[in-house]
């Protein structure tokens, strides 16, 4: 019977882990949303030259 006293604690721990998993799953989904960004082409070109980055996406991130 001593083992049974830990059951509620284990259930609470598992529920907490499920909650964390679900919150991260929803957060990840929000981060994958596309966003349109309007940037002056001349400004972007100079930024790419100065930074040495290859793509516009790299420059924005």
BELURTA-V213573 format. One record per residue. PHI is phi in degrees with one decimal (NA if undefined). PSI is psi in degrees with one decimal (none if undefined). D_LAST is the distance of its C-alpha to the last C-alpha in Angstrom with 2 decimals. Layout:
phi->PHI psi->PSI d_last->D_LAST
phi->PHI psi->PSI d_last->D_LAST
This chain:
phi->NA psi->-20.1 d_last->56.16
phi->-64.5 psi->-30.3 d_last->54.16
phi->-68.9 psi->-31.2 d_last->51.21
phi->-67.3 psi->-22.0 d_last->51.03
phi->-69.8 psi->-17.8 d_last->50.19
phi->-89.5 psi->-10.2 d_last->46.66
phi->-57.9 psi->-49.1 d_last->45.95
phi->-60.7 psi->-36.9 d_last->44.69
phi->-66.7 psi->-39.9 d_last->42.36
phi->-66.3 psi->-41.3 d_last->41.00
phi->-62.8 psi->-43.0 d_last->40.54
phi->-62.8 psi->-40.6 d_last->38.65
phi->-63.9 psi->-45.5 d_last->36.39
phi->-62.7 psi->-40.4 d_last->35.70
phi->-64.5 psi->-38.6 d_last->34.97
phi->-63.5 psi->-41.7 d_last->32.49
phi->-64.7 psi->-39.6 d_last->30.70
phi->-64.0 psi->-42.3 d_last->30.68
phi->-61.4 psi->-43.0 d_last->29.26
phi->-64.1 psi->-44.5 d_last->26.39
phi->-59.3 psi->-47.4 d_last->25.72
phi->-64.5 psi->-38.8 d_last->25.84
phi->-67.8 psi->-37.7 d_last->23.55
phi->-69.8 psi->-35.2 d_last->20.84
phi->-63.1 psi->-42.8 d_last->21.41
phi->-71.8 psi->-35.7 d_last->20.92
phi->-64.6 psi->-44.1 d_last->17.82
phi->-59.8 psi->-40.1 d_last->16.24
phi->-63.1 psi->-39.6 d_last->17.37
phi->-66.2 psi->-34.9 d_last->15.74
phi->-71.1 psi->-20.1 d_last->12.24
phi->-88.0 psi->-0.4 d_last->12.82
phi->-69.1 psi->138.4 d_last->13.65
phi->-79.5 psi->148.0 d_last->12.35
phi->-134.2 psi->132.8 d_last->11.62
phi->-87.7 psi->131.2 d_last->12.71
phi->-121.8 psi->130.6 d_last->11.34
phi->-104.9 psi->115.9 d_last->13.99
phi->-131.2 psi->138.6 d_last->13.35
phi->-55.8 psi->131.0 d_last->16.32
phi->-60.7 psi->-40.4 d_last->16.61
phi->-65.2 psi->-40.5 d_last->18.19
phi->-64.3 psi->-42.8 d_last->15.54
phi->-64.6 psi->-42.4 d_last->12.81
phi->-61.9 psi->-43.6 d_last->15.38
phi->-68.1 psi->-35.8 d_last->16.13
phi->-63.6 psi->-43.2 d_last->12.60
phi->-64.0 psi->-39.6 d_last->12.39
phi->-65.5 psi->-46.4 d_last->15.91
phi->-67.9 psi->-43.3 d_last->15.51
phi->-80.5 psi->-23.1 d_last->12.49
phi->80.9 psi->6.6 d_last->13.86
phi->-75.5 psi->155.8 d_last->10.79
phi->-98.4 psi->-27.9 d_last->12.19
phi->-127.0 psi->159.5 d_last->10.17
phi->-64.3 psi->-38.1 d_last->8.67
phi->-59.6 psi->-43.9 d_last->6.15
phi->-61.7 psi->-40.7 d_last->5.24
phi->-64.7 psi->-37.6 d_last->5.62
phi->-75.0 psi->-38.8 d_last->3.79
phi->-71.3 psi->none d_last->0.00
